[in-house]
Amino acid sequence: MELMNRLFNSFLFWAAWIIIPVIMEIIPSLGSVFVLIKKRLFPVDCQKPAIDPEISLIIPIYNSMDTLEECIRSIHESDYPNSQMRIFLVNNQGQDDSFQVFCECQRKYPELKMQWLNAKQGKSKALNLALFNSEGKYIIHIDSDGLLEKSAIRNMVYRFENEQSIECMTGVILTDPKQVQSYPLLFPRLFRKMEFMEYAQAFLAGRNYASEMNAIYTLSGAFSAFRKSAVLKSQLYNTDTICEDTQITFQIKYLMDMKVSICEDAIFFVDPIENMNKLYTQRQRWQRGSLEVSRLFLKDKMKARRMFTDVALRTLTYDHTFAFPRMIWYLALVCLLFMNYSFTIIGFSTLFIFFLYILIGYFYYFSTIGFLKNFKKIKRYYAKQWYVIPMLPFFNLLVFFIRFAGIVNSINTDSAWKTKNFTEERESAFKTITGDFARILRPLQKVRGYVNVEKNSEEEVETES
C-alpha cells in the first residue's frame, strides 16, 4: 500500500510538471518540423498570374513622422508593380508633422499612388475608413513603424491567387536585425536578440504549424491581408477593443467560417522593443485584448471537451486558466520541501523541465531555419544566434509574469491603450505594500508610544523624589 501511494504521488508530481509543456509546447514544436518536411516534399507552386491584380495598402498614421518615410520607401522598393498599388495613409488624430513627411514622399516617389485621409481617433476607425475607400482585389494592412521585405507584397498576393480557399493571411513579423545589432551594450543587445528569436520561432515555426491545422489564433496587427470580397462582408474592425486584429480574426473564423492562414514568405520588420516599460505595456495590452475578444466570442462555448478541438478555447485555457496553477508552481516550490519531497528531487525536476524547454527551443530553431531558406541574410543571422536558445525560457518566464499581470489588471479596469508601465506598476506596488505595513504597524506604534510615555513618567517621578 505504501508503495502504491509513493507511485501515485510520484505520478501526480511529474504529471503536474510535464503535462502543460507536453500538450502545449512539445507537440506543436514537433508538428512544426513535420510541417516543414511536408512543405519541402510537397511545395506549393505559386504561379505568377497573367496580370498582377490591383491592391490597396492601408497604413494607419499616429505620430509617425520618425518612421513613415522609411516605411513608404520599403513599399517603393518592393518588387510588386507600383502601378498596381494604391496606398492609403490614414491619420487618426496625430499631433506631429507626419503630413509633411507624406508630402515629401510624394515628391520623392511620384510613381506611388498615395492618398492622405483624416479619421477620428483610434486605429480601428482609421482602418475602417480606409476599407470603405479601398480599391482592388486585395487589401493589405501594415503599420507605419516597420519595413517590408522586398518580396513580401508579391509573395502574399501570389499566395492568394494560387490558393482560392484562403480569405485572409498574416505575414511574418520579425524585429530588424540591423537595429538589434546596433545596441552597444552586451545585455541590451542580448535581450533584444531573445525578442528576435521569440518572434521568429512564433511566426515561422509556431504559426506555420497552426496554419496547417487551421488553428491560427490571431492575425498580426502589424502586417495582414484580406480578399476585399471577404473583409467587406465582415463587421469590419471593432472600435471598442484594444485588440482589433484578434477581433476581426475571430469574426472570420467564427462568424464567417473562413480559413485564416500565414504567408511564411512575407516578412515585415519592426523595431526592437525600446525598454522594459514598453515590453510591459505591449504584452499586457495583447493579453487584455485577447481576454476582451474571447469574452465576446467564447462566453457560450466554454466547455472542457472543446479544448482539444477549438484552438481559441485551447489558447485561452493555456494562457489564462492555466496561468494561476503555473503561478502557484513557480512561487510555491519551497512548499514542496514540507510535503516530504527532497531538495534533490525538486532541483532535478526543475532542471529537467528547463532542459525540456531548451529541447523545444531547438526543435523550433531548426524548423525556423528551414522556413527561412529563401532569405539567406536573415537565415544566416538567425542561425548565428543558436546560443540564445537556452536563455529563451527565462525570457518566456518574464513574459508570462507580465501577461499574468495583464490578467489581474483587466479584472477591474476598462479597455484602454494607456496602461501602467513597469516603472509605474512597481512604484504603485511599493506604495501599496508600504501602506499595508503602515496599517499593520500603526497599533504597535501606539502601544510602543504608550509604553514609552509610561516609562518616561516613571523616570520623572524618580527624579523628583
N, C-alpha and C positions, 0 to 999 in steps of 0.2 A: 504493500500500500504506500509506503514511504517512497519507494522507487517510482511508482506511478505519479505521485504528487510532484516529485522532482522533475520528471519528464514533462508533466503538464505545465508546471511553472516555467520550465526552460523553453517549451514551445511558445507559450504566451509572450515571454520576454523577447525572443528572437523575432516572432511574428510581428510584434508591435514595432520593432525597429525596422524590419525589412519590407513589410507589405506595401508601404507607400512608395519607396524607391522602385520596387519591382513593378508595380502596376503603372505608376505614373512616369517613371524615368527609364528603366531598363528596356521595357517592351518598346516604347517609341524610339529609343536610340538604336536598337536592333532593327526596328522597322525602317528607319531612315537608310540603313545600309542596304536592306533588301530593295527599297525603292530606287536607290542609286543603281544597283545591279540591274534592275528591271529596265530603267531608262537607258542604260548602256547597251543592253541586249536588244531592246525594242525602242529605239529612239523615235521621237515624234518629229516627222519631217515637215517643218513649217515652210511650205512653198510660198514664194513671192506671188502676191496676187497680180492679176493683169494690170490693174490700176490701183495705186495706193489710195485708200479711202481718205476722205476728209475727216479730220478730228478736231475737237475743241480741247484746249488745255486751260484749266482753271487754277489760278494762283491767288489764294486769299492774302491780303496785304494788311499787316498791322505793325506799324513802326518798323518797317523792313528796309530802311534806306541803306543799312550797312551790308546787307546780303543780297538785295534784289538784283543788282547789276550782274553779279556772278551767276545767279540762278538763270536769268534771261540769256546770258552768254552760253551757258550749257545747253539751252534749248537750240540756240542758233548753231552751235557746233555739232548737234546731233545729226545722225545720218538719215533722218526722215525728212522728206522734202518740205522745205519751208512753205511752199505754195499750198500744201495740203493741211497746214495747221492754222488754226485761229486761236489766239491767246487772250484770255480774259483775266485782267488783273483787277481784283475786287477789293476796294479799300473799305474796311469795316471800322470806321471812326478812328483811324490812326492819327497821331498828332505830329509826326516828323515830316521830313522832306522826301518821302517816298515818291510823290508825284513828280518831283524834279528829276529823280533818278529815272523814272519811266520816260520822261521827255528826252533825257539824254540817250537812253537806249533806243528810242525811235530814230534818233539821228545816227547812232552807231550801227544799228541793224535794220535798215529800211526794208529788207526782204521779209521781215516778220510782220504778220498782220496782228497788231496788238490793239486792244481796246481797254480803256480805263472805266471802271464802274464804281459808284459810291453806294455802299449798303449801310444798313443800320448795324449797330454794334453787335458782335457775335459772329464766330466763324461759320456756324450753321446758316445764318441769314445771308452771309456773303456767298456761300456755296449755292444756296437755293436761287439767289438772284442770277448767278451766272448760268445755272442749269436752264432757267427759263429763256435765256438769251443765246444758249449754245447752238451750234450748228454741227453738221457732220454725223458720221455713223457711230463714232466712239467718243467718250468723254473721259479725259484723264485729269486727275487732280493731283497737284504737287504743292508742297509747302514752299514758301519764299526763302527759307533759310537753308536750302540744300542744293545739291548739284546732280544733274542727271548724267549717268554714264552714257557714252556716245551712242550706243546701240539700244538703249533702254526703250525708247518710244517705238522704234521699229520692231523689236522683238515682241513687245506687248501687243501691238496691232496685228502682227502676223499670227500670233497665237490665237487671237480672236478669230481671224479669218479662216484658220485651219481647223479650229475646234468649235463648232457651232453650238455645242452643249454648254459652253462656258458663258455666263452672263456678266460676271464681274471678276476682277482679279486684283490681288495685291501684288505690289512689287517687292523687291528685296531692299531692306533698309540696312545700310552699313555706316558706321562712323568713318569719317575721312582719314585714311592712314597718314596723309601728309600732316594734318593737324595733330594727330596723336603723337607723331614723332617730333613735332615742334616744341613739345613741353620740355624745358631744360632739365628739370629735376627728376631723379630716378623714380621716387614713389608716385608723384602725379602722373608721370608717363605710364608707369606700370598699372595704375588704377584705370587709366583710360584704355589701355590695352585689354584689360579684363572686360571692359564695356564693349570694345570692338569684338572680342571673341564671343561674348554673350549674344550680341546682335547677329553675328554671322551664323552661329550654331542654331539660334532660334528660328531664323528665317530660312536658311538654306537647307538645314537638316530637319529641324522640327516641323516647319510648316510644309515642307515637301511631303513628309510622311502624312501630315494632317490632310493635305490636299488630295493625296492618293486615296484616303479613307473618306473623302468628302466631309471633313471634320474641322475645317478652319474656323476658329472661334471669332476672329475679327479681322477685317481689312486694316491695312495700315493707313492712318490718317495722313501720313506724310506723302504717300505715293500709292494711288489706287486708280482703277479704271473700270468703266462700265460700257455696256452697249447702251446707247441712248434710248433705244426702244424699251429696255428693261428698267432703267432707273427712273424714267418719267412715269412708269406705271406704279412706282412705289409711293410712299407717303413723304418722300424727299427727306432731307436732313432734319432731325428733331431739334428744336430750338430750346428745349427745356432740360437738356442733359449736357454734361461736360465731356461726354464720350460719344460724339455724334457718329464716329466711324463704326463703333461697335453696334450702335442702334440701327444704322442702315444695313449692316451685315445681318443682324437678326431679322430685319424686315424681309430681306431677300431669301433667307433660309426658311423662316417660319411662316411668313405671310404669303410669300410668292412661290415657295418651294422650288427655288432655283439653285444652281450649282455655283459655289464660290471656290476659286482656285488661286494658285500662285504662279507667277511667271518668274522662274528662277534665273532667267537671263536678263531680267530688267532690274537694274541696280540704281539706287538713289542714295547719294552720300549726304549725311547730316553732320553737323558739328558735334564733337565730343562734349560730354557733359562738362559744364564750367566748374562746378564745385559741389560739395556735399549738399548745400542748401537746394541747388537746382535738382539734383538727383532725388532728394527727399520729396520735394513738391511734385516732381514729374511722376514718380511711381505711385504716390498717394492719389494723385488725380486720376491715373489709369485705374487704380483699384476702386475708387469711389464711383467712377463712371461705369465700370463693369457691374458693380452692385446695383446701380440705378437701372441699367438696361435689363439685367437679369430679373429684377423685380417686375418690370413691365411685361416681359415675355414669358417668364417661367413660374409665376406665382401659382398657377393652377396645374403645373406639371411636376411639382416637387415630390416625386415618388422614387423610392430607393431602387426599384427594379429598372428604372430608366437610366440609371447612372452609367450602365455599360453600353447603352445604345444611343444616348444623346450626348454629344460632345460638349454642348453648352452646360448641361447639368453636371457632367463629369468634371469639367473645368471649375465650375462654381464650387462643387464639393471639395475638390482638391485645394483650391485657393482660399476658401472661406471656412467651410465646415471643418476640414482637417487642420485648419490653422491653429485652432485652440488646443487640440491634443498635441500637435507638434510643438507649440509654445511651451506646454507643460513639460514635454520631454527635454527640451533644451534647458529649461530653468530648474528642473527638479531632479537632475541626475544624482545630486548628492543624497537625495532622499532614498535612493536605492540601497545605499550603504546601511540604512536602518531597516532594510527588508531582507536581510540575510544574503545580499549579493555582495561579493567581494569586490574590492577596488580593482583587482586584476581583471575580472570578467567585464566590469563596466568599462575599464580602459581599453581592453582588447575589442569589445563590441563597438565602441566609439571609433577606434581606428579602422575596424572592418568596414563600417559604414562610410567613413571618409575615403578609403581606398575604392569602395564600390562606386562612389560618386566620381572619383578620378577615372575609373574604368569607363563609366558612362560618358565622361567628357571626351575621352579618346575615341570612343565609337563615333561620337558626333564630329570630332576633329577630322577623322579620316573620310567620313562621308561628305563633310563640307568641302574638303579639298577636291573630291570628285565632282561636286556640283560647280566648282569654280574653274573647271578645265578650260573654258572659253575666255577666261580673263587672267592672262598669265601674270601680270604685275600684281594684281590683288591676290591671286593664288600663292605667288611667291612670298608676299608679305605675310599672309595668313600662316603659311607653313612654317615660317621662321618663328612664330610665336608658340611653338609646341611647349615651351617651358612654363607658359602661363596657365595651362590646363589644371595643374594641381592647386592653383590658387583660386580657381573659379568657385569651388564650394564655399569659400569664405565670402566672396563677393555675393553669391546667391543667398547666403545666410543673412548678410547685411540687407539685401533687397527684401528678403522675407520679413524681417522685422519692420522695415519701412512700410511694406504692404499691410502688415498686421496693424500698424498704427493707423493706416488708412481705413481699415475696417472699423476700428474703435472710433475714430474721429467722424465717421459717416453716420454713426448711430443717432446723434442728436443735432446734426448740422445739415443745412440745406446745400443743394448743389451750387458750387461756385468755383470759378477758375482760380480765385485768390484763396490760397490756403497758407497756413503757417509753414515756414521753412524750418530746417533742422535747428538753427540757432534760436529762433523764436520758440519752438517747441521745447527745447532744452531749458531755456530761461523760464518758461511757463511751468515746466515740471519742477524745477528747482524752487520756484516761488511757492508752488502748491505744497511741496514736501516740507519746506521750512515753516510754512503757515500751519500745517498739520502738527508738526513737532512743537511749535509755539503754543498751540492749543492744548496739547498734552502736558507740556511743561508748566503752563500757567498756574494750575493748582499747586504744583510742587514749589514754585517760586513764592506763592502766597504763604505756604506753610513755612518755608525757609525764612521768609521775611518776618513772619510772626515769631518764630523761634529766636531769630537774631535780635528782634526787639526785646523779647523777654530777657534774653541773656544780657543785653546792654543795660536794661533796667536794674537787674540784679547787681551788676558791677557798680552802677551809680550808687545804689543803696549801701554797698560795702564801702565805697569811697567816703560817703558822708559819715558813716559810723566810725 
